[in-house]
């Protein structure tokens, strides 16, 4: 059966989501993209008006099918809407990559209920509901993949980004428990921590600090995460589940 991967949060051409989608497409996997331009426009990195369209066309250039949908994953109805649309356009998905995330800088001094809720709605509730809907609709005996993106919160603090750290940290616990629940259904569940990755958010000061902590002497790029996720999505990773995989190039937090 043809593999179909959903990659959430794939909009900007230099983002991790785009790299994941392209790497999976290179393996002959059909791709469905979700994105939410309103969020990207609010962030310092921004987004070009036609970046999702360009990405879609790039993926189709690998000879696979590709569709996309702009979707607010903080909407509780988004998961059902998404999977209905995927099945209409491509068929039953076999891979779900929960890459979409919400993040704004906020320490304990300026933390508000609104900031907490926005992080929770996308980073936790969105990923959980998407994963649940994926499992409900998966009818094959094996080969299902749920791959979550985390940020290594179990390895150390993320000062000044407390809501993001708390919600992404919860992904680890969710991954471990869900993997035990759905293993008998032929689905593996893992989380990938790509470490500090240059997707356009780093300034010169950020890069200098990360390089000072990098055992490998460089900063991560989106393809580093994409290659690992491509492996986890493949048949050779069928025995790997319930794992939080830290792929950081030897980044030292202390």
Phi and psi in degrees as a GROMACS rama.xvg file:
@    title "Ramachandran Plot"
@    xaxis  label "Phi"
@    yaxis  label "Psi"
@TYPE xy
-63.8982  133.588  UNK-2
-81.5063  138.375  UNK-3
-130.075  123.458  UNK-4
-112.32  132.722  UNK-5
-97.3235  125.667  UNK-6
-120.649  111.918  UNK-7
-85.8003  154.997  UNK-8
66.224  37.8185  UNK-9
-111.659  97.5178  UNK-10
-133.591  -55.3959  UNK-11
-78.4885  138.899  UNK-12
-65.8889  -24.6984  UNK-13
-101.086  16.5795  UNK-14
-90.5827  166.308  UNK-15
-65.2659  -39.3059  UNK-16
-58.5711  -44.2538  UNK-17
-62.8808  -43.6195  UNK-18
-62.6614  -41.0125  UNK-19
-61.2089  -49.2194  UNK-20
-60.1411  -44.4156  UNK-21
-65.894  -41.9798  UNK-22
-64.8679  -40.1269  UNK-23
-67.6334  -38.1492  UNK-24
-62.8497  -36.4755  UNK-25
-60.5974  -23.895  UNK-26
-91.0767  4.96381  UNK-27
87.7903  16.1048  UNK-28
-92.1319  131.136  UNK-29
-68.2136  147.058  UNK-30
-125.701  137.084  UNK-31
-122.986  126.753  UNK-32
-108.131  140.293  UNK-33
-118.561  153.049  UNK-34
-157.485  163.363  UNK-35
-141.972  92.8585  UNK-36
-62.3327  -30.9936  UNK-37
-59.4596  -38.0246  UNK-38
-67.1294  -48.0817  UNK-39
-60.7991  -36.9814  UNK-40
-66.3562  -26.5079  UNK-41
-79.3196  -17.9717  UNK-42
-89.7215  158.166  UNK-43
-58.5778  -30.6838  UNK-44
-76.4312  -26.4327  UNK-45
65.6471  -172.815  UNK-46
-156.532  140.006  UNK-47
-73.8652  151.022  UNK-48
-59.3483  -31.4496  UNK-49
-112.095  13.9954  UNK-50
-60.0174  -45.4061  UNK-51
-60.0832  -37.6477  UNK-52
-66.5226  -42.4427  UNK-53
-61.9483  -43.5638  UNK-54
-61.1907  -44.6794  UNK-55
-57.1058  -45.4324  UNK-56
-67.3383  -36.7766  UNK-57
-61.0436  -43.8127  UNK-58
-65.5255  -41.7042  UNK-59
-63.2551  -23.6088  UNK-60
-64.9189  -15.0907  UNK-61
-89.2579  6.41447  UNK-62
82.9316  17.4848  UNK-63
-113.357  166.191  UNK-64
-81.2982  148.321  UNK-65
-148.913  132.758  UNK-66
-132.408  163.203  UNK-67
-145.746  158.516  UNK-68
-149.774  126.227  UNK-69
-78.208  122.674  UNK-70
-148.38  129.59  UNK-71
-85.6676  105.847  UNK-72
-75.8282  -2.99517  UNK-73
-79.8988  -10.535  UNK-74
-78.8269  125.208  UNK-75
-65.4957  -18.8596  UNK-76
-88.434  -6.82148  UNK-77
-60.0964  -42.8335  UNK-78
-59.4194  -46.7978  UNK-79
-64.5421  -43.2435  UNK-80
-59.3384  -43.8477  UNK-81
-62.7712  -51.7567  UNK-82
-68.5314  -32.9059  UNK-83
-60.7748  -42.8813  UNK-84
-70.8233  -40.1842  UNK-85
-60.7856  -45.9993  UNK-86
-65.4709  -34.345  UNK-87
-67.4997  -40.1433  UNK-88
-88.3858  -39.3453  UNK-89
-123.872  -35.717  UNK-90
124.382  -166.242  UNK-91
-74.9944  128.584  UNK-92
-74.0959  147.51  UNK-93
-117.462  -14.1895  UNK-94
-134.74  132.176  UNK-95
-123.655  120.813  UNK-96
-111.083  108.202  UNK-97
-84.4832  81.5708  UNK-98
-97.3215  -26.1528  UNK-99
-59.0172  140.93  UNK-100
-148.877  157.873  UNK-101
-119.153  130.586  UNK-102
-152.489  123.85  UNK-103
-134.52  144.146  UNK-104
-65.0366  125.761  UNK-105
-159.921  116.712  UNK-106
-91.1856  -176.121  UNK-107
-65.3847  -25.0613  UNK-108
-68.2205  -33.969  UNK-109
-116.634  22.9704  UNK-110
-72.291  134.136  UNK-111
-130.441  164.305  UNK-112
-61.5835  -36.4867  UNK-113
-64.9671  -42.8556  UNK-114
-62.8465  -44.89  UNK-115
-61.38  -46.4567  UNK-116
-61.5425  -42.4474  UNK-117
-63.7747  -39.7299  UNK-118
-66.4707  -45.2085  UNK-119
-62.243  -43.1815  UNK-120
-60.3843  -38.2456  UNK-121
-93.2361  -51.9073  UNK-122
-69.8866  -34.7516  UNK-123
-109.569  -63.2417  UNK-124
-60.7553  -44.0637  UNK-125
-59.9985  -49.0101  UNK-126
-63.8082  -38.8966  UNK-127
-67.4166  -44.9659  UNK-128
-68.7914  -38.1004  UNK-129
-62.4003  -44.088  UNK-130
-64.2491  -42.2993  UNK-131
-61.4389  -43.6244  UNK-132
-66.6551  -37.8123  UNK-133
-58.9892  -47.4436  UNK-134
-63.7789  -43.0141  UNK-135
-58.1676  -34.2765  UNK-136
-96.8875  -6.2264  UNK-137
-80.3579  120.731  UNK-138
-115.546  -1.31475  UNK-139
-79.9184  165.867  UNK-140
-85.8304  -20.0328  UNK-141
-160.91  171.969  UNK-142
92.6806  0.954166  UNK-143
-75.9175  143.319  UNK-144
-135.902  126.511  UNK-145
-117.315  122.618  UNK-146
-125.179  116.79  UNK-147
-100.356  149.508  UNK-148
-102.094  126.324  UNK-149
-124.075  -173.795  UNK-150
-136.805  22.9617  UNK-151
73.213  29.1124  UNK-152
-62.8502  -24.5145  UNK-153
-73.1307  -11.9063  UNK-154
-94.7244  -15.048  UNK-155
169.262  171.659  UNK-156
-74.6228  161.727  UNK-157
-127.836  80.6314  UNK-158
-63.0557  134.251  UNK-159
87.3557  3.79978  UNK-160
-142.953  53.861  UNK-161
-68.8105  -37.5439  UNK-162
-68.5677  -42.1947  UNK-163
-62.9331  -46.5624  UNK-164
-59.631  -43.0216  UNK-165
-66.5223  -43.4652  UNK-166
-73.7476  -39.6062  UNK-167
-70.7015  -32.5279  UNK-168
-62.0584  -34.1065  UNK-169
-66.9429  -22.1972  UNK-170
-60.2305  -34.7422  UNK-171
-59.637  -49.7422  UNK-172
-64.0121  -40.7902  UNK-173
-61.4048  -44.2847  UNK-174
-59.7441  -47.1334  UNK-175
-64.3337  -45.1981  UNK-176
-70.8571  -44.1496  UNK-177
-62.5721  -37.3095  UNK-178
-59.361  -38.1076  UNK-179
-70.2332  -32.7037  UNK-180
-74.085  -32.0715  UNK-181
-111.965  3.26674  UNK-182
-58.7748  -38.6224  UNK-183
-68.7382  -14.1856  UNK-184
-91.6908  4.72948  UNK-185
81.9439  25.1875  UNK-186
-120.846  129.968  UNK-187
-98.5867  150.587  UNK-188
-133.65  120.848  UNK-189
-138.385  162.187  UNK-190
-124.254  141.52  UNK-191
-116.611  127.973  UNK-192
-107.174  106.108  UNK-193
-81.9647  -3.20072  UNK-194
70.9678  -175.022  UNK-195
-61.715  117.004  UNK-196
-123.832  131.096  UNK-197
-80.3989  98.5671  UNK-198
-117.246  14.6171  UNK-199
111.633  -6.46512  UNK-200
-90.6972  -13.8323  UNK-201
-83.9795  135.599  UNK-202
-97.117  -179.844  UNK-203
-61.8802  -36.0765  UNK-204
-67.4155  -41.6756  UNK-205
-59.7292  -46.4366  UNK-206
-63.3139  -41.6335  UNK-207
-61.5978  -43.5224  UNK-208
-64.9507  -46.5029  UNK-209
-63.0803  -41.854  UNK-210
-62.305  -33.5764  UNK-211
-69.5016  -19.6642  UNK-212
-106.172  1.21677  UNK-213
-94.787  116.491  UNK-214
-67.5714  -27.1374  UNK-215
-86.4494  -8.81364  UNK-216
78.4584  15.9402  UNK-217
-148.815  171.056  UNK-218
-97.5925  144.811  UNK-219
-64.639  148.622  UNK-220
-122.365  161.969  UNK-221
-55.393  -31.4502  UNK-222
-67.5718  -25.3336  UNK-223
-60.6962  -47.9069  UNK-224
-68.0222  -39.7483  UNK-225
-62.788  -41.5887  UNK-226
-65.1524  -39.6398  UNK-227
-66.368  -43.6261  UNK-228
-64.6835  -36.9297  UNK-229
-59.7057  -40.2475  UNK-230
-66.0536  -47.5065  UNK-231
-61.5756  -30.7241  UNK-232
-77.072  -13.9592  UNK-233
-90.4397  174.383  UNK-234
-66.6649  -29.7529  UNK-235
-66.6754  -14.6034  UNK-236
-102.776  19.2833  UNK-237
-62.4402  -21.5284  UNK-238
-95.6947  1.7895  UNK-239
-105.147  118.215  UNK-240
-155.352  153.517  UNK-241
71.0458  22.5135  UNK-242
-107.368  144.821  UNK-243
-107.41  107.561  UNK-244
-101.996  118.258  UNK-245
-95.8601  113.812  UNK-246
-121.15  83.5295  UNK-247
-120.983  5.20747  UNK-248
64.7821  28.2991  UNK-249
77.0312  25.3074  UNK-250
-62.5528  128.991  UNK-251
-104.958  125.141  UNK-252
-83.2363  -16.2575  UNK-253
